[in-house]
Amino acid sequence: FLSQRLSGVVLVQDNTLSAFRQFFGGFLLLFGARMAGGCASGHGLSGIARLSSASIITAAAMFAGKVLLRVVSE
């Protein structure tokens, strides 16, 4: 949601998804991945193997977020 708003590019045509629902969906993805003993990166990579565009975007955002945090903290 945040990336879409900042870039001005609309990747999701379904306007029925509120910011809260998008954030909550991401939270559930991360929580479920950790609860299952895995990681969100593994979930994203599995989705990429299935050629899921949502997983490609999610995995890219997760890795970019980590890189950004690393750069900012140094």
All heavy atoms as TSV, in Angstrom:
chain	resi	resn	atom	element	x	y	z
A	1	PHE	N	N	0.821	-1.191	0.000
A	1	PHE	CA	C	0.000	0.000	0.000
A	1	PHE	C	C	0.867	1.257	0.000
A	1	PHE	O	O	0.671	2.157	-0.795
A	1	PHE	CB	C	-0.943	-0.002	1.203
A	1	PHE	CG	C	-1.723	1.273	1.352
A	1	PHE	CD1	C	-2.845	1.484	0.577
A	1	PHE	CD2	C	-1.332	2.250	2.236
A	1	PHE	CE1	C	-3.562	2.660	0.684
A	1	PHE	CE2	C	-2.041	3.417	2.364
A	1	PHE	CZ	C	-3.160	3.637	1.577
A	2	LEU	N	N	1.848	1.276	0.905
A	2	LEU	CA	C	2.701	2.451	1.018
A	2	LEU	C	C	3.513	2.660	-0.260
A	2	LEU	O	O	3.614	3.782	-0.770
A	2	LEU	CB	C	3.620	2.314	2.228
A	2	LEU	CG	C	4.526	3.500	2.515
A	2	LEU	CD1	C	3.711	4.759	2.774
A	2	LEU	CD2	C	5.408	3.201	3.709
A	3	SER	N	N	4.078	1.599	-0.785
A	3	SER	CA	C	4.856	1.696	-2.016
A	3	SER	C	C	3.994	2.196	-3.167
A	3	SER	O	O	4.415	3.037	-3.956
A	3	SER	CB	C	5.448	0.331	-2.363
A	3	SER	OG	O	6.085	0.380	-3.613
A	4	GLN	N	N	2.788	1.699	-3.250
A	4	GLN	CA	C	1.864	2.119	-4.306
A	4	GLN	C	C	1.553	3.601	-4.192
A	4	GLN	O	O	1.559	4.327	-5.179
A	4	GLN	CB	C	0.581	1.297	-4.211
A	4	GLN	CG	C	-0.487	1.703	-5.190
A	4	GLN	CD	C	-1.709	0.823	-5.058
A	4	GLN	OE1	O	-1.589	-0.386	-5.098
A	4	GLN	NE2	N	-2.868	1.421	-4.900
A	5	ARG	N	N	1.302	4.081	-2.982
A	5	ARG	CA	C	0.973	5.497	-2.764
A	5	ARG	C	C	2.159	6.407	-3.078
A	5	ARG	O	O	1.999	7.461	-3.688
A	5	ARG	CB	C	0.515	5.736	-1.333
A	5	ARG	CG	C	-0.787	5.084	-1.013
A	5	ARG	CD	C	-1.913	5.774	-1.745
A	5	ARG	NE	N	-3.152	5.148	-1.329
A	5	ARG	CZ	C	-4.192	4.989	-2.101
A	5	ARG	NH1	N	-4.177	5.417	-3.329
A	5	ARG	NH2	N	-5.265	4.406	-1.646
A	6	LEU	N	N	3.355	5.999	-2.649
A	6	LEU	CA	C	4.526	6.842	-2.857
A	6	LEU	C	C	4.951	6.901	-4.316
A	6	LEU	O	O	5.420	7.929	-4.792
A	6	LEU	CB	C	5.688	6.350	-1.988
A	6	LEU	CG	C	5.506	6.537	-0.479
A	6	LEU	CD1	C	6.673	5.900	0.269
A	6	LEU	CD2	C	5.376	8.008	-0.118
A	7	SER	N	N	4.806	5.788	-5.037
A	7	SER	CA	C	5.232	5.754	-6.435
A	7	SER	C	C	4.197	6.344	-7.379
A	7	SER	O	O	4.530	6.777	-8.474
A	7	SER	CB	C	5.541	4.321	-6.862
A	7	SER	OG	O	4.342	3.570	-6.954
A	8	GLY	N	N	2.941	6.333	-6.966
A	8	GLY	CA	C	1.885	6.831	-7.849
A	8	GLY	C	C	1.429	5.799	-8.866
A	8	GLY	O	O	0.561	6.064	-9.678
A	9	VAL	N	N	2.026	4.616	-8.833
A	9	VAL	CA	C	1.655	3.544	-9.751
A	9	VAL	C	C	0.632	2.660	-9.061
A	9	VAL	O	O	0.850	2.190	-7.950
A	9	VAL	CB	C	2.891	2.703	-10.146
A	9	VAL	CG1	C	2.490	1.526	-11.014
A	9	VAL	CG2	C	3.911	3.570	-10.838
A	10	VAL	N	N	-0.490	2.427	-9.728
A	10	VAL	CA	C	-1.534	1.594	-9.141
A	10	VAL	C	C	-1.343	0.168	-9.630
A	10	VAL	O	O	-1.537	-0.124	-10.804
A	10	VAL	CB	C	-2.941	2.113	-9.511
A	10	VAL	CG1	C	-4.006	1.213	-8.939
A	10	VAL	CG2	C	-3.118	3.541	-9.023
A	11	LEU	N	N	-0.918	-0.707	-8.714
A	11	LEU	CA	C	-0.695	-2.105	-9.073
A	11	LEU	C	C	-1.930	-2.953	-8.814
A	11	LEU	O	O	-2.104	-3.990	-9.414
A	11	LEU	CB	C	0.489	-2.664	-8.288
A	11	LEU	CG	C	1.821	-1.970	-8.536
A	11	LEU	CD1	C	2.891	-2.527	-7.612
A	11	LEU	CD2	C	2.239	-2.137	-9.975
A	12	VAL	N	N	-2.761	-2.509	-7.911
A	12	VAL	CA	C	-3.965	-3.246	-7.557
A	12	VAL	C	C	-5.162	-2.454	-8.061
A	12	VAL	O	O	-5.377	-1.321	-7.653
A	12	VAL	CB	C	-4.071	-3.451	-6.025
A	12	VAL	CG1	C	-5.343	-4.179	-5.673
A	12	VAL	CG2	C	-2.860	-4.190	-5.512
A	13	GLN	N	N	-5.913	-3.026	-8.977
A	13	GLN	CA	C	-7.058	-2.332	-9.538
A	13	GLN	C	C	-8.284	-2.421	-8.645
A	13	GLN	O	O	-9.229	-1.689	-8.804
A	13	GLN	CB	C	-7.394	-2.903	-10.926
A	13	GLN	CG	C	-6.277	-2.718	-11.932
A	13	GLN	CD	C	-5.971	-1.265	-12.211
A	13	GLN	OE1	O	-6.836	-0.408	-12.165
A	13	GLN	NE2	N	-4.718	-0.955	-12.474
A	14	ASP	N	N	-8.265	-3.338	-7.693
A	14	ASP	CA	C	-9.394	-3.543	-6.792
A	14	ASP	C	C	-9.348	-2.505	-5.681
A	14	ASP	O	O	-8.567	-2.602	-4.758
A	14	ASP	CB	C	-9.337	-4.959	-6.205
A	14	ASP	CG	C	-10.516	-5.268	-5.309
A	14	ASP	OD1	O	-11.443	-4.430	-5.226
A	14	ASP	OD2	O	-10.512	-6.345	-4.712
A	15	ASN	N	N	-10.192	-1.493	-5.776
A	15	ASN	CA	C	-10.183	-0.408	-4.802
A	15	ASN	C	C	-10.942	-0.747	-3.529
A	15	ASN	O	O	-11.064	0.091	-2.645
A	15	ASN	CB	C	-10.759	0.864	-5.420
A	15	ASN	CG	C	-9.853	1.405	-6.505
A	15	ASN	OD1	O	-8.642	1.217	-6.461
A	15	ASN	ND2	N	-10.434	2.059	-7.485
A	16	THR	N	N	-11.458	-1.960	-3.419
A	16	THR	CA	C	-12.205	-2.333	-2.224
A	16	THR	C	C	-11.271	-2.696	-1.074
A	16	THR	O	O	-11.716	-2.823	0.049
A	16	THR	CB	C	-13.144	-3.523	-2.497
A	16	THR	OG1	O	-12.362	-4.652	-2.891
A	16	THR	CG2	C	-14.152	-3.175	-3.581
A	17	LEU	N	N	-9.982	-2.856	-1.353
A	17	LEU	CA	C	-9.032	-3.199	-0.302
A	17	LEU	C	C	-8.539	-1.916	0.365
A	17	LEU	O	O	-7.845	-1.120	-0.239
A	17	LEU	CB	C	-7.844	-3.973	-0.863
A	17	LEU	CG	C	-8.140	-5.375	-1.377
A	17	LEU	CD1	C	-6.899	-5.984	-1.984
A	17	LEU	CD2	C	-8.654	-6.251	-0.259
A	18	SER	N	N	-8.911	-1.739	1.607
A	18	SER	CA	C	-8.475	-0.567	2.352
A	18	SER	C	C	-7.021	-0.733	2.781
A	18	SER	O	O	-6.459	-1.831	2.729
A	18	SER	CB	C	-9.355	-0.367	3.577
A	18	SER	OG	O	-9.131	-1.429	4.500
A	19	ALA	N	N	-6.429	0.372	3.220
A	19	ALA	CA	C	-5.050	0.319	3.712
A	19	ALA	C	C	-4.956	-0.644	4.886
A	19	ALA	O	O	-3.999	-1.414	5.002
A	19	ALA	CB	C	-4.589	1.713	4.116
A	20	PHE	N	N	-5.957	-0.619	5.766
A	20	PHE	CA	C	-5.944	-1.517	6.911
A	20	PHE	C	C	-5.954	-2.973	6.467
A	20	PHE	O	O	-5.190	-3.796	6.995
A	20	PHE	CB	C	-7.147	-1.255	7.830
A	20	PHE	CG	C	-7.260	-2.263	8.933
A	20	PHE	CD1	C	-6.408	-2.209	10.025
A	20	PHE	CD2	C	-8.184	-3.294	8.857
A	20	PHE	CE1	C	-6.493	-3.156	11.036
A	20	PHE	CE2	C	-8.278	-4.238	9.856
A	20	PHE	CZ	C	-7.425	-4.167	10.954
A	21	ARG	N	N	-6.800	-3.321	5.519
A	21	ARG	CA	C	-6.878	-4.715	5.061
A	21	ARG	C	C	-5.577	-5.153	4.418
A	21	ARG	O	O	-5.135	-6.290	4.588
A	21	ARG	CB	C	-8.043	-4.894	4.094
A	21	ARG	CG	C	-9.390	-4.815	4.812
A	21	ARG	CD	C	-10.529	-5.056	3.886
A	21	ARG	NE	N	-10.477	-6.433	3.430
A	21	ARG	CZ	C	-11.246	-6.926	2.472
A	21	ARG	NH1	N	-12.137	-6.161	1.892
A	21	ARG	NH2	N	-11.139	-8.180	2.104
A	22	GLN	N	N	-4.927	-4.265	3.656
A	22	GLN	CA	C	-3.649	-4.611	3.036
A	22	GLN	C	C	-2.579	-4.818	4.112
A	22	GLN	O	O	-1.802	-5.774	4.054
A	22	GLN	CB	C	-3.228	-3.518	2.058
A	22	GLN	CG	C	-4.129	-3.449	0.841
A	22	GLN	CD	C	-3.727	-2.349	-0.104
A	22	GLN	OE1	O	-2.537	-2.106	-0.313
A	22	GLN	NE2	N	-4.694	-1.673	-0.676
A	23	PHE	N	N	-2.522	-3.910	5.091
A	23	PHE	CA	C	-1.557	-4.038	6.178
A	23	PHE	C	C	-1.814	-5.314	6.973
A	23	PHE	O	O	-0.889	-6.055	7.295
A	23	PHE	CB	C	-1.634	-2.818	7.093
A	23	PHE	CG	C	-0.691	-2.890	8.251
A	23	PHE	CD1	C	0.642	-2.562	8.096
A	23	PHE	CD2	C	-1.135	-3.306	9.494
A	23	PHE	CE1	C	1.517	-2.640	9.161
A	23	PHE	CE2	C	-0.268	-3.383	10.571
A	23	PHE	CZ	C	1.062	-3.051	10.400
A	24	PHE	N	N	-3.075	-5.573	7.289
A	24	PHE	CA	C	-3.433	-6.759	8.059
A	24	PHE	C	C	-3.075	-8.036	7.297
A	24	PHE	O	O	-2.592	-9.003	7.891
A	24	PHE	CB	C	-4.923	-6.733	8.415
A	24	PHE	CG	C	-5.331	-7.803	9.373
A	24	PHE	CD1	C	-4.852	-7.809	10.670
A	24	PHE	CD2	C	-6.194	-8.812	8.976
A	24	PHE	CE1	C	-5.218	-8.810	11.561
A	24	PHE	CE2	C	-6.572	-9.815	9.849
A	24	PHE	CZ	C	-6.083	-9.816	11.150
A	25	GLY	N	N	-3.276	-8.052	5.998
A	25	GLY	CA	C	-2.899	-9.209	5.180
A	25	GLY	C	C	-1.402	-9.465	5.233
A	25	GLY	O	O	-0.948	-10.604	5.348
A	26	GLY	N	N	-0.609	-8.394	5.165
A	26	GLY	CA	C	0.841	-8.534	5.280
A	26	GLY	C	C	1.247	-9.047	6.646
A	26	GLY	O	O	2.148	-9.882	6.774
A	27	PHE	N	N	0.578	-8.545	7.680
A	27	PHE	CA	C	0.853	-9.013	9.040
A	27	PHE	C	C	0.565	-10.508	9.158
A	27	PHE	O	O	1.360	-11.263	9.726
A	27	PHE	CB	C	0.010	-8.236	10.059
A	27	PHE	CG	C	0.075	-8.811	11.433
A	27	PHE	CD1	C	1.178	-8.576	12.236
A	27	PHE	CD2	C	-0.946	-9.606	11.925
A	27	PHE	CE1	C	1.250	-9.117	13.507
A	27	PHE	CE2	C	-0.886	-10.152	13.190
A	27	PHE	CZ	C	0.220	-9.916	13.984
A	28	LEU	N	N	-0.566	-10.942	8.621
A	28	LEU	CA	C	-0.910	-12.363	8.690
A	28	LEU	C	C	0.103	-13.220	7.948
A	28	LEU	O	O	0.457	-14.309	8.404
A	28	LEU	CB	C	-2.315	-12.605	8.135
A	28	LEU	CG	C	-3.468	-12.106	8.987
A	28	LEU	CD1	C	-4.798	-12.358	8.276
A	28	LEU	CD2	C	-3.465	-12.762	10.355
A	29	LEU	N	N	0.589	-12.734	6.812
A	29	LEU	CA	C	1.600	-13.468	6.055
A	29	LEU	C	C	2.856	-13.649	6.909
A	29	LEU	O	O	3.380	-14.757	7.035
A	29	LEU	CB	C	1.943	-12.704	4.773
A	29	LEU	CG	C	3.000	-13.315	3.883
A	29	LEU	CD1	C	2.619	-13.086	2.444
A	29	LEU	CD2	C	4.361	-12.767	4.157
A	30	LEU	N	N	3.333	-12.571	7.523
A	30	LEU	CA	C	4.543	-12.655	8.338
A	30	LEU	C	C	4.332	-13.510	9.584
A	30	LEU	O	O	5.172	-14.335	9.937
A	30	LEU	CB	C	4.999	-11.250	8.739
A	30	LEU	CG	C	5.485	-10.375	7.595
A	30	LEU	CD1	C	5.700	-8.950	8.079
A	30	LEU	CD2	C	6.744	-10.937	6.989
A	31	PHE	N	N	3.197	-13.333	10.248
A	31	PHE	CA	C	2.901	-14.090	11.454
A	31	PHE	C	C	2.801	-15.585	11.147
A	31	PHE	O	O	3.377	-16.418	11.856
A	31	PHE	CB	C	1.597	-13.582	12.079
A	31	PHE	CG	C	1.236	-14.288	13.349
A	31	PHE	CD1	C	1.906	-13.992	14.525
A	31	PHE	CD2	C	0.234	-15.246	13.366
A	31	PHE	CE1	C	1.577	-14.651	15.701
A	31	PHE	CE2	C	-0.102	-15.899	14.535
A	31	PHE	CZ	C	0.571	-15.609	15.707
A	32	GLY	N	N	2.090	-15.921	10.094
A	32	GLY	CA	C	1.930	-17.330	9.721
A	32	GLY	C	C	3.243	-17.981	9.329
A	32	GLY	O	O	3.510	-19.139	9.684
A	33	ALA	N	N	4.081	-17.239	8.622
A	33	ALA	CA	C	5.376	-17.788	8.216
A	33	ALA	C	C	6.235	-18.086	9.441
A	33	ALA	O	O	6.869	-19.141	9.526
A	33	ALA	CB	C	6.092	-16.815	7.278
A	34	ARG	N	N	6.243	-17.171	10.417
A	34	ARG	CA	C	7.030	-17.392	11.627
A	34	ARG	C	C	6.437	-18.498	12.486
A	34	ARG	O	O	7.155	-19.300	13.068
A	34	ARG	CB	C	7.140	-16.106	12.449
A	34	ARG	CG	C	8.008	-15.050	11.817
A	34	ARG	CD	C	9.427	-15.493	11.597
A	34	ARG	NE	N	10.078	-15.813	12.847
A	34	ARG	CZ	C	11.133	-16.575	12.972
A	34	ARG	NH1	N	11.670	-17.123	11.907
A	34	ARG	NH2	N	11.655	-16.809	14.139
A	35	MET	N	N	5.122	-18.549	12.572
A	35	MET	CA	C	4.463	-19.558	13.389
A	35	MET	C	C	4.727	-20.967	12.836
A	35	MET	O	O	4.851	-21.922	13.597
A	35	MET	CB	C	2.956	-19.294	13.430
A	35	MET	CG	C	2.228	-20.098	14.478
A	35	MET	SD	S	0.591	-19.455	14.719
A	35	MET	CE	C	-0.345	-20.643	13.820
A	36	ALA	N	N	4.859	-21.065	11.538
A	36	ALA	CA	C	5.109	-22.364	10.918
A	36	ALA	C	C	6.584	-22.749	10.975
A	36	ALA	O	O	6.969	-23.804	10.477
A	36	ALA	CB	C	4.637	-22.336	9.460
A	37	GLY	N	N	7.400	-21.893	11.569
A	37	GLY	CA	C	8.823	-22.211	11.688
A	37	GLY	C	C	9.608	-21.841	10.447
A	37	GLY	O	O	10.754	-22.238	10.298
A	38	GLY	N	N	9.009	-21.072	9.580
A	38	GLY	CA	C	9.700	-20.637	8.374
A	38	GLY	C	C	9.966	-19.157	8.431
A	38	GLY	O	O	10.067	-18.569	9.495
A	39	CYS	N	N	10.082	-18.563	7.279
A	39	CYS	CA	C	10.299	-17.121	7.245
A	39	CYS	C	C	9.508	-16.539	6.080
A	39	CYS	O	O	9.130	-17.241	5.147
A	39	CYS	CB	C	11.778	-16.794	7.126
A	39	CYS	SG	S	12.508	-17.306	5.569
A	40	ALA	N	N	9.261	-15.261	6.163
A	40	ALA	CA	C	8.496	-14.596	5.111
A	40	ALA	C	C	9.241	-14.628	3.780
A	40	ALA	O	O	8.628	-14.703	2.718
A	40	ALA	CB	C	8.197	-13.151	5.520
A	41	SER	N	N	10.562	-14.597	3.838
A	41	SER	CA	C	11.352	-14.666	2.610
A	41	SER	C	C	11.126	-15.996	1.901
A	41	SER	O	O	10.982	-16.045	0.678
A	41	SER	CB	C	12.834	-14.501	2.924
A	41	SER	OG	O	13.061	-13.287	3.574
A	42	GLY	N	N	11.087	-17.069	2.671
A	42	GLY	CA	C	10.820	-18.384	2.084
A	42	GLY	C	C	9.443	-18.447	1.471
A	42	GLY	O	O	9.245	-19.032	0.403
A	43	HIS	N	N	8.478	-17.836	2.127
A	43	HIS	CA	C	7.122	-17.778	1.585
A	43	HIS	C	C	7.123	-17.022	0.256
A	43	HIS	O	O	6.525	-17.457	-0.724
A	43	HIS	CB	C	6.189	-17.088	2.586
A	43	HIS	CG	C	4.817	-16.850	2.063
A	43	HIS	ND1	N	3.913	-17.860	1.862
A	43	HIS	CD2	C	4.208	-15.707	1.678
A	43	HIS	CE1	C	2.796	-17.349	1.377
A	43	HIS	NE2	N	2.952	-16.045	1.260
A	44	GLY	N	N	7.826	-15.889	0.228
A	44	GLY	CA	C	7.905	-15.095	-0.996
A	44	GLY	C	C	8.598	-15.852	-2.117
A	44	GLY	O	O	8.155	-15.833	-3.263
A	45	LEU	N	N	9.681	-16.532	-1.791
A	45	LEU	CA	C	10.413	-17.282	-2.817
A	45	LEU	C	C	9.590	-18.446	-3.351
A	45	LEU	O	O	9.661	-18.768	-4.541
A	45	LEU	CB	C	11.742	-17.766	-2.258
A	45	LEU	CG	C	12.740	-16.651	-1.920
A	45	LEU	CD1	C	13.975	-17.232	-1.255
A	45	LEU	CD2	C	13.101	-15.861	-3.154
A	46	SER	N	N	8.799	-19.072	-2.493
A	46	SER	CA	C	7.924	-20.150	-2.963
A	46	SER	C	C	6.889	-19.599	-3.941
A	46	SER	O	O	6.580	-20.229	-4.951
A	46	SER	CB	C	7.194	-20.807	-1.785
A	46	SER	OG	O	8.107	-21.422	-0.935
A	47	GLY	N	N	6.365	-18.421	-3.626
A	47	GLY	CA	C	5.400	-17.792	-4.524
A	47	GLY	C	C	6.029	-17.388	-5.849
A	47	GLY	O	O	5.404	-17.487	-6.908
A	48	ILE	N	N	7.283	-16.946	-5.797
A	48	ILE	CA	C	7.987	-16.587	-7.030
A	48	ILE	C	C	8.145	-17.822	-7.912
A	48	ILE	O	O	7.992	-17.754	-9.133
A	48	ILE	CB	C	9.356	-15.954	-6.711
A	48	ILE	CG1	C	9.150	-14.563	-6.106
A	48	ILE	CG2	C	10.225	-15.857	-7.955
A	48	ILE	CD1	C	10.417	-13.928	-5.573
A	49	ALA	N	N	8.426	-18.962	-7.291
A	49	ALA	CA	C	8.559	-20.203	-8.060
A	49	ALA	C	C	7.257	-20.562	-8.766
A	49	ALA	O	O	7.274	-21.189	-9.822
A	49	ALA	CB	C	8.993	-21.344	-7.143
A	50	ARG	N	N	6.139	-20.112	-8.184
A	50	ARG	CA	C	4.829	-20.354	-8.798
A	50	ARG	C	C	4.447	-19.229	-9.758
A	50	ARG	O	O	3.369	-19.204	-10.300
A	50	ARG	CB	C	3.767	-20.476	-7.718
A	50	ARG	CG	C	3.998	-21.667	-6.815
A	50	ARG	CD	C	2.951	-21.803	-5.749
A	50	ARG	NE	N	1.637	-21.937	-6.346
A	50	ARG	CZ	C	0.547	-21.313	-5.903
A	50	ARG	NH1	N	0.612	-20.511	-4.872
A	50	ARG	NH2	N	-0.609	-21.492	-6.497
A	51	LEU	N	N	5.371	-18.276	-9.958
A	51	LEU	CA	C	5.174	-17.110	-10.826
A	51	LEU	C	C	3.996	-16.243	-10.384
A	51	LEU	O	O	3.277	-15.675	-11.197
A	51	LEU	CB	C	5.018	-17.534	-12.289
A	51	LEU	CG	C	6.208	-18.254	-12.899
A	51	LEU	CD1	C	5.908	-18.675	-14.320
A	51	LEU	CD2	C	7.454	-17.399	-12.838
A	52	SER	N	N	3.822	-16.123	-9.078
A	52	SER	CA	C	2.776	-15.277	-8.516
A	52	SER	C	C	3.264	-13.834	-8.502
A	52	SER	O	O	4.257	-13.523	-7.845
A	52	SER	CB	C	2.441	-15.725	-7.096
A	52	SER	OG	O	1.678	-14.757	-6.435
A	53	SER	N	N	2.567	-12.956	-9.213
A	53	SER	CA	C	3.000	-11.555	-9.266
A	53	SER	C	C	2.939	-10.917	-7.877
A	53	SER	O	O	3.794	-10.101	-7.527
A	53	SER	CB	C	2.154	-10.767	-10.267
A	53	SER	OG	O	0.794	-10.805	-9.901
A	54	ALA	N	N	1.949	-11.275	-7.071
A	54	ALA	CA	C	1.856	-10.726	-5.717
A	54	ALA	C	C	3.060	-11.139	-4.880
A	54	ALA	O	O	3.605	-10.333	-4.123
A	54	ALA	CB	C	0.564	-11.188	-5.051
A	55	SER	N	N	3.521	-12.375	-5.017
A	55	SER	CA	C	4.690	-12.833	-4.265
A	55	SER	C	C	5.960	-12.158	-4.746
A	55	SER	O	O	6.846	-11.856	-3.953
A	55	SER	CB	C	4.842	-14.352	-4.383
A	55	SER	OG	O	3.840	-14.987	-3.632
A	56	ILE	N	N	6.055	-11.915	-6.030
A	56	ILE	CA	C	7.226	-11.227	-6.577
A	56	ILE	C	C	7.315	-9.818	-5.983
A	56	ILE	O	O	8.370	-9.389	-5.520
A	56	ILE	CB	C	7.175	-11.182	-8.113
A	56	ILE	CG1	C	7.338	-12.601	-8.675
A	56	ILE	CG2	C	8.244	-10.252	-8.682
A	56	ILE	CD1	C	7.042	-12.731	-10.154
A	57	ILE	N	N	6.203	-9.114	-5.964
A	57	ILE	CA	C	6.166	-7.756	-5.411
A	57	ILE	C	C	6.448	-7.783	-3.910
A	57	ILE	O	O	7.220	-6.977	-3.393
A	57	ILE	CB	C	4.812	-7.089	-5.713
A	57	ILE	CG1	C	4.677	-6.871	-7.217
A	57	ILE	CG2	C	4.660	-5.774	-4.960
A	57	ILE	CD1	C	3.273	-6.534	-7.662
A	58	THR	N	N	5.825	-8.730	-3.208
A	58	THR	CA	C	6.011	-8.831	-1.762
A	58	THR	C	C	7.460	-9.145	-1.408
A	58	THR	O	O	8.041	-8.514	-0.521
A	58	THR	CB	C	5.085	-9.903	-1.175
A	58	THR	OG1	O	3.733	-9.554	-1.481
A	58	THR	CG2	C	5.246	-10.033	0.321
A	59	ALA	N	N	8.050	-10.114	-2.090
A	59	ALA	CA	C	9.436	-10.484	-1.796
A	59	ALA	C	C	10.378	-9.322	-2.097
A	59	ALA	O	O	11.289	-9.036	-1.311
A	59	ALA	CB	C	9.832	-11.718	-2.603
A	60	ALA	N	N	10.147	-8.631	-3.203
A	60	ALA	CA	C	10.986	-7.479	-3.539
A	60	ALA	C	C	10.865	-6.398	-2.472
A	60	ALA	O	O	11.865	-5.795	-2.065
A	60	ALA	CB	C	10.590	-6.925	-4.908
A	61	ALA	N	N	9.647	-6.158	-1.993
A	61	ALA	CA	C	9.441	-5.144	-0.952
A	61	ALA	C	C	10.105	-5.553	0.354
A	61	ALA	O	O	10.700	-4.711	1.046
A	61	ALA	CB	C	7.941	-4.916	-0.743
A	62	MET	N	N	10.039	-6.839	0.710
A	62	MET	CA	C	10.672	-7.302	1.952
A	62	MET	C	C	12.186	-7.128	1.883
A	62	MET	O	O	12.807	-6.619	2.820
A	62	MET	CB	C	10.332	-8.771	2.219
A	62	MET	CG	C	8.927	-8.986	2.697
A	62	MET	SD	S	8.595	-10.677	3.198
A	62	MET	CE	C	8.747	-11.585	1.679
A	63	PHE	N	N	12.788	-7.558	0.777
A	63	PHE	CA	C	14.234	-7.442	0.648
A	63	PHE	C	C	14.667	-5.984	0.562
A	63	PHE	O	O	15.668	-5.590	1.166
A	63	PHE	CB	C	14.737	-8.230	-0.565
A	63	PHE	CG	C	14.713	-9.719	-0.343
A	63	PHE	CD1	C	13.854	-10.523	-1.078
A	63	PHE	CD2	C	15.522	-10.309	0.604
A	63	PHE	CE1	C	13.813	-11.892	-0.873
A	63	PHE	CE2	C	15.497	-11.685	0.818
A	63	PHE	CZ	C	14.648	-12.480	0.070
A	64	ALA	N	N	13.920	-5.158	-0.161
A	64	ALA	CA	C	14.246	-3.735	-0.262
A	64	ALA	C	C	14.123	-3.058	1.095
A	64	ALA	O	O	14.949	-2.203	1.448
A	64	ALA	CB	C	13.333	-3.055	-1.283
A	65	GLY	N	N	13.111	-3.423	1.866
A	65	GLY	CA	C	12.947	-2.864	3.201
A	65	GLY	C	C	14.119	-3.202	4.096
A	65	GLY	O	O	14.611	-2.357	4.854
A	66	LYS	N	N	14.588	-4.416	4.010
A	66	LYS	CA	C	15.737	-4.832	4.833
A	66	LYS	C	C	16.994	-4.082	4.413
A	66	LYS	O	O	17.764	-3.626	5.267
A	66	LYS	CB	C	15.951	-6.348	4.704
A	66	LYS	CG	C	17.108	-6.851	5.510
A	66	LYS	CD	C	16.923	-6.572	6.991
A	66	LYS	CE	C	18.071	-7.156	7.781
A	66	LYS	NZ	N	17.983	-6.873	9.191
A	67	VAL	N	N	17.206	-3.944	3.114
A	67	VAL	CA	C	18.372	-3.204	2.630
A	67	VAL	C	C	18.290	-1.753	3.091
A	67	VAL	O	O	19.281	-1.177	3.548
A	67	VAL	CB	C	18.472	-3.287	1.090
A	67	VAL	CG1	C	19.496	-2.311	0.557
A	67	VAL	CG2	C	18.809	-4.709	0.661
A	68	LEU	N	N	17.117	-1.151	2.993
A	68	LEU	CA	C	16.922	0.231	3.422
A	68	LEU	C	C	17.220	0.390	4.914
A	68	LEU	O	O	17.904	1.327	5.320
A	68	LEU	CB	C	15.503	0.694	3.102
A	68	LEU	CG	C	15.193	2.141	3.483
A	68	LEU	CD1	C	16.036	3.095	2.664
A	68	LEU	CD2	C	13.727	2.419	3.248
A	69	LEU	N	N	16.725	-0.534	5.724
A	69	LEU	CA	C	17.007	-0.473	7.160
A	69	LEU	C	C	18.507	-0.592	7.431
A	69	LEU	O	O	19.041	0.071	8.315
A	69	LEU	CB	C	16.261	-1.585	7.892
A	69	LEU	CG	C	14.775	-1.361	8.096
A	69	LEU	CD1	C	14.141	-2.595	8.723
A	69	LEU	CD2	C	14.525	-0.146	8.958
A	70	ARG	N	N	19.154	-1.436	6.677
A	70	ARG	CA	C	20.597	-1.642	6.867
A	70	ARG	C	C	21.362	-0.374	6.514
A	70	ARG	O	O	22.262	0.032	7.231
A	70	ARG	CB	C	21.045	-2.806	5.984
A	70	ARG	CG	C	22.450	-3.224	6.131
A	70	ARG	CD	C	22.581	-4.016	7.392
A	70	ARG	NE	N	23.708	-4.899	7.293
A	70	ARG	CZ	C	23.792	-5.983	7.992
A	70	ARG	NH1	N	22.811	-6.348	8.759
A	70	ARG	NH2	N	24.838	-6.727	7.936
A	71	VAL	N	N	20.990	0.267	5.409
A	71	VAL	CA	C	21.663	1.487	4.964
A	71	VAL	C	C	21.428	2.623	5.947
A	71	VAL	O	O	22.347	3.363	6.295
A	71	VAL	CB	C	21.189	1.880	3.540
A	71	VAL	CG1	C	21.652	3.270	3.173
A	71	VAL	CG2	C	21.658	0.859	2.529
A	72	VAL	N	N	20.190	2.762	6.415
A	72	VAL	CA	C	19.848	3.840	7.337
A	72	VAL	C	C	20.532	3.663	8.684
A	72	VAL	O	O	20.963	4.631	9.308
A	72	VAL	CB	C	18.314	3.923	7.522
A	72	VAL	CG1	C	17.929	4.871	8.631
A	72	VAL	CG2	C	17.660	4.341	6.217
A	73	SER	N	N	20.700	2.424	9.135
A	73	SER	CA	C	21.276	2.179	10.458
A	73	SER	C	C	22.798	2.339	10.474
A	73	SER	O	O	23.392	2.395	11.535
A	73	SER	CB	C	20.894	0.784	10.952
A	73	SER	OG	O	21.517	-0.205	10.139
A	74	GLU	N	N	23.419	2.405	9.325
A	74	GLU	CA	C	24.890	2.535	9.294
A	74	GLU	C	C	25.332	3.958	9.294
A	74	GLU	O	O	24.776	4.896	9.074
A	74	GLU	CB	C	25.460	1.828	8.066
A	74	GLU	CG	C	25.353	0.336	8.182
A	74	GLU	CD	C	25.946	-0.391	6.986
A	74	GLU	OE1	O	26.370	0.268	6.022
A	74	GLU	OE2	O	25.989	-1.604	7.033
